């Protein structure tokens, strides 16, 4: 015995929560994108503004892209948790049936 235990009900329940996390992350990303788009290039066209843009526009775009992908990531984690719970349940049932046949 390894001492490892799996709470399948809790794992499946937790997997369901990720759908809500994915939806919320998507809404946050959409709201942030909309706000930033409405502001436009607010740093200005002068030398200071262009210097700011050179150092910050690309990294902030990368962060926004990552945030936008977060919803899909949450959804994927939830799907993997749900699949893990199903697999454990099937293996457990198969083992129970095999032991009952002895």
Backbone bond lengths (Angstrom), bond angles and torsions (degrees), N, CA, C in turn:
res aa  C-N    CA-C-N  psi(-1)  N-CA   C-N-CA  omega(-1)  CA-C   N-CA-C  phi
1 X - - - 1.445 - - 1.522 109.83 -
2 X 1.312 116.79 132.86 1.469 120.73 -178.14 1.520 112.56 -92.86
3 X 1.321 117.49 -15.09 1.453 120.76 -175.56 1.514 112.25 85.96
4 X 1.328 117.43 -0.76 1.461 122.06 179.53 1.520 109.31 -81.48
5 X 1.325 115.73 129.72 1.461 120.97 178.46 1.522 108.46 -130.32
6 X 1.312 115.11 150.36 1.453 120.48 178.81 1.518 108.92 -124.07
7 X 1.305 116.10 126.25 1.468 121.52 175.64 1.529 106.65 -95.42
8 X 1.336 115.42 93.16 1.461 120.24 -173.51 1.518 112.79 -63.45
9 X 1.315 117.41 -38.17 1.466 119.89 179.75 1.530 110.11 -63.75
10 X 1.312 115.67 -43.28 1.474 119.67 -179.60 1.530 110.94 -67.86
11 X 1.325 116.53 -38.91 1.457 120.21 178.74 1.528 110.46 -63.78
12 X 1.316 117.19 -45.28 1.467 120.90 178.91 1.530 111.09 -65.07
13 X 1.321 116.51 -40.89 1.470 120.67 178.40 1.519 110.65 -63.59
14 X 1.323 116.53 -43.00 1.462 121.09 178.25 1.515 111.53 -63.88
15 X 1.326 116.83 -36.22 1.466 120.72 178.47 1.519 110.56 -61.58
16 X 1.317 116.98 -38.65 1.465 121.30 179.02 1.529 112.01 -63.58
17 X 1.325 117.21 -31.54 1.467 121.25 -179.20 1.521 112.47 -64.02
18 X 1.328 117.20 -28.16 1.457 120.06 -175.50 1.515 112.65 -67.66
19 X 1.325 118.19 -24.41 1.463 120.08 175.07 1.522 111.08 -61.45
20 X 1.332 115.82 -43.12 1.469 120.38 178.11 1.528 110.91 -67.73
21 X 1.342 116.70 -38.05 1.471 119.87 177.68 1.528 109.92 -62.79
22 X 1.327 116.49 -42.98 1.464 121.04 -179.65 1.526 110.45 -62.94
23 X 1.320 116.20 -43.42 1.465 120.04 179.61 1.523 111.22 -63.43
24 X 1.318 116.11 -43.87 1.470 119.98 -179.57 1.530 111.24 -65.07
25 X 1.326 116.81 -43.13 1.469 120.35 178.49 1.525 110.56 -61.79
26 X 1.322 116.84 -39.44 1.459 120.62 178.03 1.520 112.15 -63.22
27 X 1.329 116.55 -41.84 1.465 120.77 178.90 1.530 111.25 -65.74
28 X 1.326 116.30 -41.44 1.469 120.25 179.41 1.528 109.60 -63.67
29 X 1.325 117.15 -45.05 1.462 120.88 -179.76 1.528 110.79 -63.19
30 X 1.323 117.08 -41.55 1.471 120.45 -179.95 1.524 111.02 -65.87
31 X 1.326 116.63 -41.39 1.467 120.21 179.69 1.535 110.56 -65.58
32 X 1.332 116.42 -43.79 1.464 120.03 178.99 1.523 110.60 -63.77
33 X 1.327 117.19 -44.24 1.459 120.85 178.85 1.524 110.73 -60.03
34 X 1.324 116.86 -44.41 1.461 120.61 178.69 1.515 112.36 -61.41
35 X 1.319 116.49 -43.19 1.467 120.69 179.80 1.525 110.78 -64.62
36 X 1.326 116.65 -46.55 1.466 119.89 -179.76 1.528 111.28 -64.55
37 X 1.333 116.86 -40.36 1.465 119.81 178.02 1.524 111.37 -63.06
38 X 1.326 116.63 -37.29 1.467 119.51 -179.09 1.530 111.61 -69.36
39 X 1.317 117.46 -26.01 1.465 121.23 179.54 1.522 112.17 -79.87
40 X 1.315 116.27 -27.90 1.465 119.69 -179.99 1.514 111.98 66.13
41 X 1.315 115.43 -154.17 1.465 121.52 -179.06 1.529 108.99 -86.52
42 X 1.301 115.63 75.41 1.467 121.90 -171.60 1.531 113.87 -78.45
43 X 1.300 118.77 -1.72 1.464 120.81 -178.63 1.517 112.82 -82.78
44 X 1.304 117.19 -11.52 1.458 120.67 173.19 1.516 113.56 93.90
45 X 1.318 113.97 167.62 1.470 121.15 -176.23 1.522 112.67 -101.12
46 X 1.342 117.88 -2.29 1.457 119.51 -179.89 1.536 110.37 -74.52
47 X 1.303 117.25 177.68 1.465 122.06 -176.00 1.532 111.87 -61.15
48 X 1.318 116.35 -40.76 1.467 119.86 -179.89 1.531 110.06 -66.60
49 X 1.311 116.67 -44.60 1.457 120.60 178.50 1.514 112.06 -62.32
50 X 1.320 117.38 -41.95 1.460 121.02 179.18 1.523 111.35 -67.53
51 X 1.323 116.90 -35.51 1.463 120.88 175.86 1.525 110.12 -64.67
52 X 1.320 116.24 -42.73 1.466 120.96 176.42 1.528 110.01 -59.58
53 X 1.329 116.53 -48.31 1.459 121.50 -178.51 1.525 111.12 -60.09
54 X 1.321 116.71 -41.25 1.468 120.91 -178.50 1.529 111.66 -61.19
55 X 1.306 116.83 -33.75 1.461 120.35 -177.65 1.510 115.49 -93.06
56 X 1.339 117.61 -17.47 1.467 118.86 -170.73 1.523 116.49 -123.33
57 X 1.303 118.65 -24.85 1.466 119.84 -174.37 1.528 111.62 -63.84
58 X 1.320 118.17 -50.52 1.463 120.48 -178.48 1.528 111.88 -62.07
59 X 1.348 119.10 -50.41 1.468 118.18 179.17 1.535 113.35 -60.91
60 X 1.322 117.44 -37.73 1.468 118.37 179.69 1.524 110.57 -68.47
61 X 1.323 117.41 -33.54 1.461 120.78 175.63 1.518 111.63 -65.14
62 X 1.328 116.25 -38.55 1.466 120.71 177.74 1.527 110.87 -65.22
63 X 1.323 116.88 -41.21 1.464 120.72 177.80 1.530 110.41 -63.82
64 X 1.315 116.85 -43.27 1.460 120.99 179.26 1.530 110.77 -63.48
65 X 1.315 117.24 -40.26 1.469 120.29 176.71 1.525 110.66 -62.54
66 X 1.319 116.40 -42.67 1.471 119.96 177.43 1.509 111.96 -62.35
67 X 1.316 116.89 -41.56 1.458 121.29 178.86 1.528 110.67 -65.10
68 X 1.322 116.22 -39.12 1.458 120.58 178.86 1.527 110.49 -63.32
69 X 1.324 117.71 -37.10 1.462 121.64 179.03 1.514 114.16 -78.73
70 X 1.318 117.10 -9.73 1.460 120.88 -177.22 1.523 112.23 -62.54
71 X 1.325 117.37 -38.75 1.460 120.48 179.61 1.518 111.66 -59.05
72 X 1.320 116.71 -45.62 1.461 120.58 178.39 1.528 110.30 -64.19
73 X 1.316 115.95 -37.38 1.471 119.51 177.90 1.511 111.97 -62.26
74 X 1.327 116.33 -45.31 1.467 119.76 177.34 1.525 111.06 -60.08
75 X 1.326 115.79 -43.20 1.457 120.03 178.98 1.519 111.30 -60.18
76 X 1.328 116.64 -41.35 1.464 120.61 178.77 1.517 112.68 -64.90
77 X 1.314 117.14 -39.74 1.471 120.81 178.19 1.525 109.83 -63.13
78 X 1.316 116.83 -44.37 1.460 120.59 178.80 1.520 111.63 -60.70
79 X 1.331 116.28 -42.30 1.470 120.20 178.45 1.521 111.07 -63.09
80 X 1.330 117.26 -41.19 1.467 120.03 179.62 1.526 111.44 -67.49
81 X 1.328 117.45 -38.76 1.465 119.72 176.12 1.526 110.79 -62.86
82 X 1.320 116.75 -43.85 1.465 120.88 -179.95 1.529 110.26 -62.81
83 X 1.328 116.82 -42.99 1.467 120.46 178.57 1.523 111.03 -64.23
84 X 1.327 116.96 -40.08 1.464 120.69 177.40 1.522 110.30 -61.30
85 X 1.313 117.24 -44.11 1.475 120.56 178.83 1.525 110.42 -61.56
86 X 1.343 117.35 -43.62 1.470 120.32 179.12 1.528 110.90 -62.73
87 X 1.329 116.36 -43.81 1.468 120.16 -179.08 1.520 110.73 -63.07
88 X 1.326 117.55 -47.01 1.469 120.59 178.10 1.524 110.90 -58.89
89 X 1.316 116.17 -43.20 1.458 120.47 -179.12 1.536 110.51 -62.48
90 X 1.334 117.17 -43.43 1.468 121.30 179.32 1.527 111.40 -64.41
91 X 1.329 116.74 -43.11 1.467 120.63 178.83 1.527 110.03 -64.48
92 X 1.318 115.91 -44.20 1.463 120.14 179.36 1.534 111.07 -60.41
93 X 1.317 116.59 -43.82 1.460 121.21 178.97 1.528 110.81 -64.81
94 X 1.327 115.75 -42.33 1.475 119.53 177.69 1.513 111.89 -61.83
95 X 1.316 117.08 -42.54 1.467 120.81 177.43 1.513 111.49 -64.24
96 X 1.332 116.25 -41.67 1.458 120.40 178.78 1.539 110.36 -61.64
97 X 1.320 116.81 -43.77 1.467 121.23 179.30 1.525 111.30 -64.96
98 X 1.343 115.78 -40.93 1.471 119.75 179.62 1.527 110.77 -64.90
99 X 1.305 116.78 -42.19 1.466 120.08 179.01 1.525 110.94 -68.61
100 X 1.320 117.74 -34.23 1.464 120.99 179.22 1.508 112.30 -69.81
101 X 1.333 116.78 -23.33 1.469 120.72 179.77 1.518 112.43 -81.64
102 X 1.305 116.81 -10.33 1.490 120.15 -177.91 1.509 110.74 -78.30
